[in-house]
Structures are given as C-alpha cells and as structure tokens.
C-alpha cells in the first residue's frame, strides 16, 4: 500500500513538473503499473498475467493484450503484471514518457534506448525514457564492497550517454521534423488535387485501418465525413482509405463530380 501511494505521488509530481499533455507509463520493477493516457484510443498492456486492473476516466475493452478506450482524454490505468526476472520490456504503439523504478540494490546491465533522464530518489532509481519501445536488464549487486565504484562508473556512463544522445537526438529530431512536415504538405497537396499517392500494401489491418473501415460501414462515405467520425488527420485517413481499396475492403465511387467510399461486397 505504501509503495503504491509513493508511486501515485511521484506521478502527480511528474505531471506538474513536466508535460501534463503527454501520456506517461510508470513501471515498478516487481510488476506494479500505473499509466496516464492522453488523446490515445488504445495502449498495450505490459508484461504477463495481468491482474487487479482498474481504469479511471473511460469505459474500455481488452483484445490481444491491448486495452481500447471509448474516451481518449485523461485516462488513468493501474494494474499488476509479471516481468521475467531481471527484464523490463515495453512495446507501446506510440511514443510516451516511460519511467522505470528500480531499487538501488540492483545494477543495470543493459538499457535501450538511452534514457532521457536518470534520478535517485530515496532508495530507488527513476529512469525516464521518451520512447515507444524500451528494454532494460538488471541484476542484484553481488559485492557490497564494490557497490560504490560500480555506481560511480554507472553514473559517469549514464551522464555521457545522455549528453551524446541529447545532442544527436536533437539534430535527428529537427531533421525528421522538417522531412515530415514537407512530406505531409506534399501528400495534402496530392489529396486536394486528386493525385494518387503511392502506399505500401500491408495485408494486415492496423487499428487505424479498422477505425476507417468501421466509419464507412456506419455510413460515412466521404473523406471529410470519415475524418470527422474517426478524428484522425486527413492525410492519415486518406492513406488508410487507399490501403483498404488496394486490399479490396472498400471501393471508390464517383458521382456528380464527388468521390464516395463504400464497402466492397466482393470482399
């Protein structure tokens, strides 16, 4: 109970200190998970043998180890899970703040990607990432005599890794942002002009494909109607539509100079 209370307090402090508009996932090494979800329709459940699941702020359903929300703002999730000994492995569908809490009587053997921050609070390490996928391996410290030297070396390595990654990460982020903006502008221009956009054909439907397909099934037959129903960006919606057409789930119909999308009964 005390452990859970401390974790909740830390979440509140973190939200006030950093970014309340970002989704945050906090993992305690022995399996307590608390997640704050903002503007997302689903999240992967972490670990194995999920139990004591509590969701605040939205109704939900669970499928294939994913939890789907009816509401998409300010949702808090708490549950207990099981990690393999010495391993914390997280795979989420979108980038979020991920904080892993490990007692200081453990040593970190492998961390990927490099953490965005590292703090020691009381007798715990608080390791923060800004990522969708992380892998962290740890083990108990065998020799207490070498603990001081090991921690000193660890802090130095973490500091060097953080500085190097911040520099390279910032340059990569700026470059990707420029490329993404230009790409979205090009796609938007092609969409408005009616030009076909080449898309890779993935035979598997993801969550956004299913959302667009459901919107069309419910009678939303124009691009603007589908965008309003799914609340997805226009370029994303258009890509999903083209994929569904290429896979034969829907077809494009032109009538009176307008374009409509309907379910293909042949599928």
ChimeraX commands (.cxc) that place a marker at each C-alpha (Angstrom):
marker #1 position 0.00,0.00,0.00 radius 0.5
marker #1 position 2.81,2.41,0.90 radius 0.5
marker #1 position 4.65,1.54,-2.29 radius 0.5
marker #1 position 1.56,2.28,-4.42 radius 0.5
marker #1 position 0.97,5.58,-2.60 radius 0.5
marker #1 position 4.55,6.68,-3.26 radius 0.5
marker #1 position 4.24,5.83,-6.94 radius 0.5
marker #1 position 0.99,7.81,-7.24 radius 0.5
marker #1 position 2.61,10.81,-5.52 radius 0.5
marker #1 position 5.53,10.60,-7.93 radius 0.5
marker #1 position 3.13,10.59,-10.90 radius 0.5
marker #1 position 1.44,13.74,-9.64 radius 0.5
marker #1 position 4.79,15.48,-9.15 radius 0.5
marker #1 position 5.95,14.34,-12.59 radius 0.5
marker #1 position 2.79,15.58,-14.32 radius 0.5
marker #1 position 3.09,19.00,-12.70 radius 0.5
marker #1 position 6.82,19.25,-13.39 radius 0.5
marker #1 position 6.92,18.05,-16.99 radius 0.5
marker #1 position 4.15,17.77,-19.57 radius 0.5
marker #1 position 0.55,17.08,-18.50 radius 0.5
marker #1 position -0.43,16.69,-22.15 radius 0.5
marker #1 position 1.78,13.63,-22.65 radius 0.5
marker #1 position 0.90,10.02,-21.96 radius 0.5
marker #1 position 3.01,8.58,-19.14 radius 0.5
marker #1 position 3.68,4.98,-18.16 radius 0.5
marker #1 position 5.28,4.19,-14.78 radius 0.5
marker #1 position 6.59,0.68,-14.09 radius 0.5
marker #1 position 7.82,-0.62,-10.77 radius 0.5
marker #1 position 10.31,-3.44,-11.29 radius 0.5
marker #1 position 8.20,-6.04,-9.45 radius 0.5
marker #1 position 5.09,-5.50,-11.59 radius 0.5
marker #1 position 3.01,-2.51,-10.41 radius 0.5
marker #1 position 1.95,-0.44,-13.43 radius 0.5
marker #1 position 0.32,3.00,-13.46 radius 0.5
marker #1 position -0.42,4.73,-16.78 radius 0.5
marker #1 position -1.86,8.15,-17.60 radius 0.5
marker #1 position -3.20,8.22,-21.18 radius 0.5
marker #1 position -3.89,11.41,-23.13 radius 0.5
marker #1 position -5.51,11.57,-26.59 radius 0.5
marker #1 position -4.95,7.90,-27.41 radius 0.5
marker #1 position -7.52,5.22,-28.22 radius 0.5
marker #1 position -5.50,2.20,-27.07 radius 0.5
marker #1 position -2.46,1.05,-25.14 radius 0.5
marker #1 position -0.56,-2.21,-24.90 radius 0.5
marker #1 position -0.74,-3.97,-21.55 radius 0.5
marker #1 position 2.78,-4.56,-20.27 radius 0.5
marker #1 position 4.10,-7.89,-19.01 radius 0.5
marker #1 position 2.21,-11.12,-18.41 radius 0.5
marker #1 position -0.66,-12.36,-16.23 radius 0.5
marker #1 position -2.44,-9.01,-15.85 radius 0.5
marker #1 position -4.44,-8.70,-12.62 radius 0.5
marker #1 position -6.20,-6.09,-10.43 radius 0.5
marker #1 position -6.87,-3.86,-13.44 radius 0.5
marker #1 position -8.55,-0.53,-12.62 radius 0.5
marker #1 position -9.36,2.14,-15.24 radius 0.5
marker #1 position -10.42,5.69,-14.37 radius 0.5
marker #1 position -11.92,8.10,-16.93 radius 0.5
marker #1 position -13.26,5.78,-19.63 radius 0.5
marker #1 position -15.05,2.56,-20.41 radius 0.5
marker #1 position -12.81,0.03,-22.14 radius 0.5
marker #1 position -12.40,-3.39,-23.66 radius 0.5
marker #1 position -9.38,-5.70,-23.96 radius 0.5
marker #1 position -8.29,-7.64,-27.04 radius 0.5
marker #1 position -4.97,-9.33,-27.86 radius 0.5
marker #1 position -3.27,-7.82,-24.80 radius 0.5
marker #1 position -4.38,-4.32,-25.82 radius 0.5
marker #1 position -6.79,-2.12,-23.91 radius 0.5
marker #1 position -9.11,0.07,-26.04 radius 0.5
marker #1 position -10.82,3.19,-24.66 radius 0.5
marker #1 position -14.14,4.79,-25.54 radius 0.5
marker #1 position -12.91,8.14,-24.26 radius 0.5
marker #1 position -9.49,9.45,-25.35 radius 0.5
marker #1 position -8.60,12.08,-22.73 radius 0.5
marker #1 position -7.24,11.89,-19.19 radius 0.5
marker #1 position -7.45,8.17,-18.55 radius 0.5
marker #1 position -5.59,6.56,-15.66 radius 0.5
marker #1 position -4.86,2.82,-15.54 radius 0.5
marker #1 position -3.47,0.76,-12.67 radius 0.5
marker #1 position -2.75,-2.97,-12.71 radius 0.5
marker #1 position -0.37,-5.66,-11.54 radius 0.5
marker #1 position 1.70,-7.65,-14.01 radius 0.5
marker #1 position 4.61,-10.09,-14.13 radius 0.5
marker #1 position 8.04,-9.47,-15.64 radius 0.5
marker #1 position 10.63,-12.11,-16.35 radius 0.5
marker #1 position 13.33,-11.88,-13.62 radius 0.5
marker #1 position 15.80,-9.14,-14.43 radius 0.5
marker #1 position 13.94,-7.94,-17.53 radius 0.5
marker #1 position 11.67,-4.96,-18.18 radius 0.5
marker #1 position 10.39,-4.97,-21.76 radius 0.5
marker #1 position 7.86,-2.41,-23.04 radius 0.5
marker #1 position 6.36,-2.12,-26.52 radius 0.5
marker #1 position 3.72,0.60,-26.95 radius 0.5
marker #1 position 2.01,1.82,-30.15 radius 0.5
marker #1 position 3.15,5.41,-29.70 radius 0.5
marker #1 position 5.89,7.49,-28.08 radius 0.5
marker #1 position 5.25,8.30,-24.44 radius 0.5
marker #1 position 7.05,9.13,-21.20 radius 0.5
marker #1 position 8.10,5.80,-19.66 radius 0.5
marker #1 position 9.52,5.74,-16.12 radius 0.5
marker #1 position 11.06,2.56,-14.71 radius 0.5
marker #1 position 11.58,2.38,-10.93 radius 0.5
marker #1 position 14.28,0.00,-9.65 radius 0.5
marker #1 position 15.73,-0.25,-6.13 radius 0.5
marker #1 position 19.32,0.93,-5.77 radius 0.5
marker #1 position 20.46,-2.51,-4.59 radius 0.5
marker #1 position 20.24,-3.61,-8.25 radius 0.5
marker #1 position 22.64,-2.80,-11.06 radius 0.5
marker #1 position 21.68,-2.06,-14.67 radius 0.5
marker #1 position 23.30,-4.36,-17.24 radius 0.5
marker #1 position 21.65,-3.11,-20.43 radius 0.5
marker #1 position 19.43,-0.16,-21.35 radius 0.5
marker #1 position 17.92,0.55,-24.78 radius 0.5
marker #1 position 17.30,3.24,-25.85 radius 0.5
marker #1 position 19.36,5.62,-23.76 radius 0.5
marker #1 position 17.26,7.25,-21.00 radius 0.5
marker #1 position 16.27,10.89,-21.24 radius 0.5
marker #1 position 16.87,11.33,-17.50 radius 0.5
marker #1 position 18.13,9.37,-14.50 radius 0.5
marker #1 position 17.39,10.24,-10.87 radius 0.5
marker #1 position 17.97,8.67,-7.47 radius 0.5
marker #1 position 15.02,9.27,-5.15 radius 0.5
marker #1 position 15.37,7.70,-1.72 radius 0.5
marker #1 position 16.45,4.10,-2.31 radius 0.5
marker #1 position 15.18,3.88,-5.89 radius 0.5
marker #1 position 16.44,4.66,-9.38 radius 0.5
marker #1 position 13.95,6.57,-11.52 radius 0.5
marker #1 position 14.90,6.01,-15.16 radius 0.5
marker #1 position 12.90,8.03,-17.69 radius 0.5
marker #1 position 12.55,7.40,-21.44 radius 0.5
marker #1 position 10.72,9.21,-24.21 radius 0.5
marker #1 position 10.04,6.29,-26.49 radius 0.5
marker #1 position 7.54,3.62,-27.52 radius 0.5
marker #1 position 9.82,0.58,-27.00 radius 0.5
marker #1 position 12.33,0.02,-24.21 radius 0.5
marker #1 position 14.36,-2.91,-22.93 radius 0.5
marker #1 position 16.05,-2.84,-19.54 radius 0.5
marker #1 position 18.10,-5.65,-17.97 radius 0.5
marker #1 position 19.17,-5.57,-14.33 radius 0.5
marker #1 position 20.59,-7.84,-11.63 radius 0.5
marker #1 position 21.29,-7.75,-7.90 radius 0.5
marker #1 position 24.61,-6.39,-6.71 radius 0.5
marker #1 position 26.75,-9.31,-5.57 radius 0.5
marker #1 position 29.54,-7.48,-3.76 radius 0.5
marker #1 position 28.63,-4.58,-1.47 radius 0.5
marker #1 position 32.32,-3.67,-1.33 radius 0.5
marker #1 position 32.38,-2.75,-4.99 radius 0.5
marker #1 position 29.00,-1.02,-4.89 radius 0.5
marker #1 position 30.41,2.49,-4.59 radius 0.5
marker #1 position 32.81,2.08,-7.52 radius 0.5
marker #1 position 30.14,0.42,-9.67 radius 0.5
marker #1 position 27.64,3.20,-9.01 radius 0.5
marker #1 position 30.22,5.90,-9.71 radius 0.5
marker #1 position 31.10,4.30,-13.04 radius 0.5
marker #1 position 27.41,3.82,-13.80 radius 0.5
marker #1 position 26.63,7.50,-13.17 radius 0.5
marker #1 position 29.53,8.56,-15.40 radius 0.5
marker #1 position 28.40,6.24,-18.21 radius 0.5
marker #1 position 24.78,7.38,-17.91 radius 0.5
marker #1 position 25.86,11.03,-17.96 radius 0.5
marker #1 position 27.99,10.53,-21.09 radius 0.5
marker #1 position 25.23,8.54,-22.82 radius 0.5
marker #1 position 22.61,11.18,-22.01 radius 0.5
marker #1 position 24.74,14.09,-23.25 radius 0.5
marker #1 position 25.72,12.33,-26.51 radius 0.5
marker #1 position 22.17,11.18,-27.19 radius 0.5
marker #1 position 20.68,14.59,-26.43 radius 0.5
marker #1 position 23.00,16.20,-29.00 radius 0.5
marker #1 position 22.45,13.59,-31.71 radius 0.5
marker #1 position 18.78,13.17,-30.84 radius 0.5
marker #1 position 18.12,16.88,-31.18 radius 0.5
marker #1 position 19.77,17.02,-34.60 radius 0.5
marker #1 position 17.88,13.93,-35.80 radius 0.5
marker #1 position 14.60,15.26,-34.40 radius 0.5
marker #1 position 14.96,18.58,-36.19 radius 0.5
marker #1 position 15.83,16.88,-39.47 radius 0.5
marker #1 position 12.96,14.39,-39.24 radius 0.5
marker #1 position 10.52,17.14,-38.31 radius 0.5
marker #1 position 11.42,19.11,-41.41 radius 0.5
marker #1 position 11.13,16.00,-43.60 radius 0.5
marker #1 position 7.79,15.02,-42.03 radius 0.5
marker #1 position 6.31,18.50,-42.49 radius 0.5
marker #1 position 7.40,18.57,-46.13 radius 0.5
marker #1 position 6.07,15.05,-46.72 radius 0.5
marker #1 position 2.69,15.87,-45.15 radius 0.5
marker #1 position 2.45,19.02,-47.23 radius 0.5
marker #1 position 3.17,17.05,-50.40 radius 0.5
marker #1 position 0.58,14.41,-49.53 radius 0.5
marker #1 position -2.02,17.04,-48.63 radius 0.5
marker #1 position -1.41,18.73,-51.97 radius 0.5
marker #1 position -1.85,15.43,-53.81 radius 0.5
marker #1 position -5.01,14.65,-51.89 radius 0.5
marker #1 position -6.58,18.03,-52.65 radius 0.5
marker #1 position -5.66,17.76,-56.33 radius 0.5
marker #1 position -6.92,14.20,-56.64 radius 0.5
marker #1 position -3.48,12.78,-57.43 radius 0.5
marker #1 position -2.92,9.17,-56.41 radius 0.5
marker #1 position -0.46,8.66,-53.55 radius 0.5
marker #1 position 1.66,5.51,-53.68 radius 0.5
marker #1 position 1.32,3.49,-50.50 radius 0.5
marker #1 position 2.89,0.19,-49.39 radius 0.5
marker #1 position 0.43,-2.67,-49.32 radius 0.5
marker #1 position 0.40,-4.33,-45.92 radius 0.5
marker #1 position -2.13,-7.20,-45.89 radius 0.5
marker #1 position -2.72,-6.78,-42.16 radius 0.5
marker #1 position -5.15,-4.16,-40.87 radius 0.5
marker #1 position -3.95,-1.98,-38.01 radius 0.5
marker #1 position -6.10,-0.07,-35.52 radius 0.5
marker #1 position -6.50,2.98,-37.77 radius 0.5
marker #1 position -7.46,0.83,-40.77 radius 0.5
marker #1 position -10.21,-0.75,-38.65 radius 0.5
marker #1 position -11.41,2.67,-37.44 radius 0.5
marker #1 position -11.76,3.93,-41.03 radius 0.5
marker #1 position -13.47,0.70,-42.14 radius 0.5
marker #1 position -15.97,0.96,-39.27 radius 0.5
marker #1 position -16.67,4.61,-40.15 radius 0.5
marker #1 position -17.54,3.64,-43.73 radius 0.5
marker #1 position -19.72,0.77,-42.52 radius 0.5
marker #1 position -21.67,3.30,-40.41 radius 0.5
marker #1 position -22.48,5.41,-43.48 radius 0.5
marker #1 position -19.64,7.91,-43.55 radius 0.5
marker #1 position -18.86,7.75,-47.26 radius 0.5
marker #1 position -16.83,10.90,-47.97 radius 0.5
marker #1 position -13.30,11.74,-46.89 radius 0.5
marker #1 position -14.47,14.67,-44.74 radius 0.5
marker #1 position -17.18,12.54,-43.06 radius 0.5
marker #1 position -14.67,9.81,-42.26 radius 0.5
marker #1 position -12.21,12.36,-40.83 radius 0.5
marker #1 position -14.95,13.81,-38.58 radius 0.5
marker #1 position -16.01,10.36,-37.39 radius 0.5
marker #1 position -12.53,8.92,-36.68 radius 0.5
marker #1 position -10.89,12.24,-35.63 radius 0.5
marker #1 position -7.79,11.09,-37.50 radius 0.5
marker #1 position -5.68,13.55,-39.53 radius 0.5
marker #1 position -6.83,13.99,-43.12 radius 0.5
marker #1 position -3.60,12.61,-44.62 radius 0.5
marker #1 position -3.71,9.57,-42.33 radius 0.5
marker #1 position -7.36,8.90,-43.20 radius 0.5
marker #1 position -6.63,9.14,-46.91 radius 0.5
marker #1 position -3.73,6.65,-46.63 radius 0.5
marker #1 position -5.95,4.21,-44.73 radius 0.5
marker #1 position -8.66,4.54,-47.41 radius 0.5
marker #1 position -6.20,3.83,-50.23 radius 0.5
marker #1 position -4.90,0.79,-48.36 radius 0.5
marker #1 position -8.43,-0.57,-47.82 radius 0.5
marker #1 position -9.17,-0.06,-51.51 radius 0.5
marker #1 position -5.99,-1.88,-52.57 radius 0.5
marker #1 position -6.88,-4.79,-50.27 radius 0.5
marker #1 position -10.43,-4.96,-51.63 radius 0.5
marker #1 position -12.30,-4.00,-48.45 radius 0.5
marker #1 position -13.87,-0.88,-49.96 radius 0.5
marker #1 position -14.25,0.71,-53.37 radius 0.5
marker #1 position -14.25,4.25,-54.70 radius 0.5
marker #1 position -17.36,5.57,-56.46 radius 0.5
marker #1 position -17.57,8.87,-58.35 radius 0.5
marker #1 position -20.97,10.53,-58.60 radius 0.5
marker #1 position -21.88,14.08,-59.66 radius 0.5
marker #1 position -18.26,15.13,-59.53 radius 0.5
marker #1 position -17.80,13.83,-55.95 radius 0.5
marker #1 position -15.95,10.80,-54.62 radius 0.5
marker #1 position -17.60,8.33,-52.24 radius 0.5
marker #1 position -16.24,5.25,-50.49 radius 0.5
marker #1 position -18.43,2.20,-49.90 radius 0.5
marker #1 position -17.93,-1.36,-48.70 radius 0.5
marker #1 position -16.91,-3.75,-51.47 radius 0.5
marker #1 position -19.37,-6.66,-51.25 radius 0.5
marker #1 position -16.95,-8.89,-53.16 radius 0.5
marker #1 position -14.52,-9.00,-50.18 radius 0.5
marker link #1:1,2 radius 0.2
marker link #1:2,3 radius 0.2
marker link #1:3,4 radius 0.2
marker link #1:4,5 radius 0.2
marker link #1:5,6 radius 0.2
marker link #1:6,7 radius 0.2
marker link #1:7,8 radius 0.2
marker link #1:8,9 radius 0.2
marker link #1:9,10 radius 0.2
marker link #1:10,11 radius 0.2
marker link #1:11,12 radius 0.2
marker link #1:12,13 radius 0.2
marker link #1:13,14 radius 0.2
marker link #1:14,15 radius 0.2
marker link #1:15,16 radius 0.2
marker link #1:16,17 radius 0.2
marker link #1:17,18 radius 0.2
marker link #1:18,19 radius 0.2
marker link #1:19,20 radius 0.2
marker link #1:20,21 radius 0.2
marker link #1:21,22 radius 0.2
marker link #1:22,23 radius 0.2
marker link #1:23,24 radius 0.2
marker link #1:24,25 radius 0.2
marker link #1:25,26 radius 0.2
marker link #1:26,27 radius 0.2
marker link #1:27,28 radius 0.2
marker link #1:28,29 radius 0.2
marker link #1:29,30 radius 0.2
marker link #1:30,31 radius 0.2
marker link #1:31,32 radius 0.2
marker link #1:32,33 radius 0.2
marker link #1:33,34 radius 0.2
marker link #1:34,35 radius 0.2
marker link #1:35,36 radius 0.2
marker link #1:36,37 radius 0.2
marker link #1:37,38 radius 0.2
marker link #1:38,39 radius 0.2
marker link #1:39,40 radius 0.2
marker link #1:40,41 radius 0.2
marker link #1:41,42 radius 0.2
marker link #1:42,43 radius 0.2
marker link #1:43,44 radius 0.2
marker link #1:44,45 radius 0.2
marker link #1:45,46 radius 0.2
marker link #1:46,47 radius 0.2
marker link #1:47,48 radius 0.2
marker link #1:48,49 radius 0.2
marker link #1:49,50 radius 0.2
marker link #1:50,51 radius 0.2
marker link #1:51,52 radius 0.2
marker link #1:52,53 radius 0.2
marker link #1:53,54 radius 0.2
marker link #1:54,55 radius 0.2
marker link #1:55,56 radius 0.2
marker link #1:56,57 radius 0.2
marker link #1:57,58 radius 0.2
marker link #1:58,59 radius 0.2
marker link #1:59,60 radius 0.2
marker link #1:60,61 radius 0.2
marker link #1:61,62 radius 0.2
marker link #1:62,63 radius 0.2
marker link #1:63,64 radius 0.2
marker link #1:64,65 radius 0.2
marker link #1:65,66 radius 0.2
marker link #1:66,67 radius 0.2
marker link #1:67,68 radius 0.2
marker link #1:68,69 radius 0.2
marker link #1:69,70 radius 0.2
marker link #1:70,71 radius 0.2
marker link #1:71,72 radius 0.2
marker link #1:72,73 radius 0.2
marker link #1:73,74 radius 0.2
marker link #1:74,75 radius 0.2
marker link #1:75,76 radius 0.2
marker link #1:76,77 radius 0.2
marker link #1:77,78 radius 0.2
marker link #1:78,79 radius 0.2
marker link #1:79,80 radius 0.2
marker link #1:80,81 radius 0.2
marker link #1:81,82 radius 0.2
marker link #1:82,83 radius 0.2
marker link #1:83,84 radius 0.2
marker link #1:84,85 radius 0.2
marker link #1:85,86 radius 0.2
marker link #1:86,87 radius 0.2
marker link #1:87,88 radius 0.2
marker link #1:88,89 radius 0.2
marker link #1:89,90 radius 0.2
marker link #1:90,91 radius 0.2
marker link #1:91,92 radius 0.2
marker link #1:92,93 radius 0.2
marker link #1:93,94 radius 0.2
marker link #1:94,95 radius 0.2
marker link #1:95,96 radius 0.2
marker link #1:96,97 radius 0.2
marker link #1:97,98 radius 0.2
marker link #1:98,99 radius 0.2
marker link #1:99,100 radius 0.2
marker link #1:100,101 radius 0.2
marker link #1:101,102 radius 0.2
marker link #1:102,103 radius 0.2
marker link #1:103,104 radius 0.2
marker link #1:104,105 radius 0.2
marker link #1:105,106 radius 0.2
marker link #1:106,107 radius 0.2
marker link #1:107,108 radius 0.2
marker link #1:108,109 radius 0.2
marker link #1:109,110 radius 0.2
marker link #1:110,111 radius 0.2
marker link #1:111,112 radius 0.2
marker link #1:112,113 radius 0.2
marker link #1:113,114 radius 0.2
marker link #1:114,115 radius 0.2
marker link #1:115,116 radius 0.2
marker link #1:116,117 radius 0.2
marker link #1:117,118 radius 0.2
marker link #1:118,119 radius 0.2
marker link #1:119,120 radius 0.2
marker link #1:120,121 radius 0.2
marker link #1:121,122 radius 0.2
marker link #1:122,123 radius 0.2
marker link #1:123,124 radius 0.2
marker link #1:124,125 radius 0.2
marker link #1:125,126 radius 0.2
marker link #1:126,127 radius 0.2
marker link #1:127,128 radius 0.2
marker link #1:128,129 radius 0.2
marker link #1:129,130 radius 0.2
marker link #1:130,131 radius 0.2
marker link #1:131,132 radius 0.2
marker link #1:132,133 radius 0.2
marker link #1:133,134 radius 0.2
marker link #1:134,135 radius 0.2
marker link #1:135,136 radius 0.2
marker link #1:136,137 radius 0.2
marker link #1:137,138 radius 0.2
marker link #1:138,139 radius 0.2
marker link #1:139,140 radius 0.2
marker link #1:140,141 radius 0.2
marker link #1:141,142 radius 0.2
marker link #1:142,143 radius 0.2
marker link #1:143,144 radius 0.2
marker link #1:144,145 radius 0.2
marker link #1:145,146 radius 0.2
marker link #1:146,147 radius 0.2
marker link #1:147,148 radius 0.2
marker link #1:148,149 radius 0.2
marker link #1:149,150 radius 0.2
marker link #1:150,151 radius 0.2
marker link #1:151,152 radius 0.2
marker link #1:152,153 radius 0.2
marker link #1:153,154 radius 0.2
marker link #1:154,155 radius 0.2
marker link #1:155,156 radius 0.2
marker link #1:156,157 radius 0.2
marker link #1:157,158 radius 0.2
marker link #1:158,159 radius 0.2
marker link #1:159,160 radius 0.2
marker link #1:160,161 radius 0.2
marker link #1:161,162 radius 0.2
marker link #1:162,163 radius 0.2
marker link #1:163,164 radius 0.2
marker link #1:164,165 radius 0.2
marker link #1:165,166 radius 0.2
marker link #1:166,167 radius 0.2
marker link #1:167,168 radius 0.2
marker link #1:168,169 radius 0.2
marker link #1:169,170 radius 0.2
marker link #1:170,171 radius 0.2
marker link #1:171,172 radius 0.2
marker link #1:172,173 radius 0.2
marker link #1:173,174 radius 0.2
marker link #1:174,175 radius 0.2
marker link #1:175,176 radius 0.2
marker link #1:176,177 radius 0.2
marker link #1:177,178 radius 0.2
marker link #1:178,179 radius 0.2
marker link #1:179,180 radius 0.2
marker link #1:180,181 radius 0.2
marker link #1:181,182 radius 0.2
marker link #1:182,183 radius 0.2
marker link #1:183,184 radius 0.2
marker link #1:184,185 radius 0.2
marker link #1:185,186 radius 0.2
marker link #1:186,187 radius 0.2
marker link #1:187,188 radius 0.2
marker link #1:188,189 radius 0.2
marker link #1:189,190 radius 0.2
marker link #1:190,191 radius 0.2
marker link #1:191,192 radius 0.2
marker link #1:192,193 radius 0.2
marker link #1:193,194 radius 0.2
marker link #1:194,195 radius 0.2
marker link #1:195,196 radius 0.2
marker link #1:196,197 radius 0.2
marker link #1:197,198 radius 0.2
marker link #1:198,199 radius 0.2
marker link #1:199,200 radius 0.2
marker link #1:200,201 radius 0.2
marker link #1:201,202 radius 0.2
marker link #1:202,203 radius 0.2
marker link #1:203,204 radius 0.2
marker link #1:204,205 radius 0.2
marker link #1:205,206 radius 0.2
marker link #1:206,207 radius 0.2
marker link #1:207,208 radius 0.2
marker link #1:208,209 radius 0.2
marker link #1:209,210 radius 0.2
marker link #1:210,211 radius 0.2
marker link #1:211,212 radius 0.2
marker link #1:212,213 radius 0.2
marker link #1:213,214 radius 0.2
marker link #1:214,215 radius 0.2
marker link #1:215,216 radius 0.2
marker link #1:216,217 radius 0.2
marker link #1:217,218 radius 0.2
marker link #1:218,219 radius 0.2
marker link #1:219,220 radius 0.2
marker link #1:220,221 radius 0.2
marker link #1:221,222 radius 0.2
marker link #1:222,223 radius 0.2
marker link #1:223,224 radius 0.2
marker link #1:224,225 radius 0.2
marker link #1:225,226 radius 0.2
marker link #1:226,227 radius 0.2
marker link #1:227,228 radius 0.2
marker link #1:228,229 radius 0.2
marker link #1:229,230 radius 0.2
marker link #1:230,231 radius 0.2
marker link #1:231,232 radius 0.2
marker link #1:232,233 radius 0.2
marker link #1:233,234 radius 0.2
marker link #1:234,235 radius 0.2
marker link #1:235,236 radius 0.2
marker link #1:236,237 radius 0.2
marker link #1:237,238 radius 0.2
marker link #1:238,239 radius 0.2
marker link #1:239,240 radius 0.2
marker link #1:240,241 radius 0.2
marker link #1:241,242 radius 0.2
marker link #1:242,243 radius 0.2
marker link #1:243,244 radius 0.2
marker link #1:244,245 radius 0.2
marker link #1:245,246 radius 0.2
marker link #1:246,247 radius 0.2
marker link #1:247,248 radius 0.2
marker link #1:248,249 radius 0.2
marker link #1:249,250 radius 0.2
marker link #1:250,251 radius 0.2
marker link #1:251,252 radius 0.2
marker link #1:252,253 radius 0.2
marker link #1:253,254 radius 0.2
marker link #1:254,255 radius 0.2
marker link #1:255,256 radius 0.2
marker link #1:256,257 radius 0.2
marker link #1:257,258 radius 0.2
marker link #1:258,259 radius 0.2
marker link #1:259,260 radius 0.2
marker link #1:260,261 radius 0.2
marker link #1:261,262 radius 0.2
marker link #1:262,263 radius 0.2
marker link #1:263,264 radius 0.2
marker link #1:264,265 radius 0.2
marker link #1:265,266 radius 0.2
marker link #1:266,267 radius 0.2
view
